[in-house]
Amino acid sequence: MMLTGVHVPLITPFDRTGAVALGALENLAHEVLAAGAAGVVTLGTTAEAGALSGAERASVLDVLNAVCLRRDVPLVAGANTAEDLR
């Protein structure tokens, strides 16, 4: 599959306790896609992937995968650690 259009790299939002704000992440993905993005990018350098645990990265991927499947758009995800490549 060839990617076309603008694919927006998303930040990873956090709540006041420092936990990943999954609801805010889902809303952000919907907002950029509604604004015309062709897809989203996650767990790259803007997504603090190196600072997230494996469970947190999996949660981010689960949320964004569901959004992208529902909207039929591509999700590009970074693999920044050896753990991500397994």
Secondary structure, DSSP 4 states (H G I P E B T S, - for coil): ----S-EEEPP--B-TTSSB-HHHHHHHHHHHHHTT-SEEEESSGGGTGGGS-HHHHHHHHHHHHHHHHHHT--EEE---SGGGG-
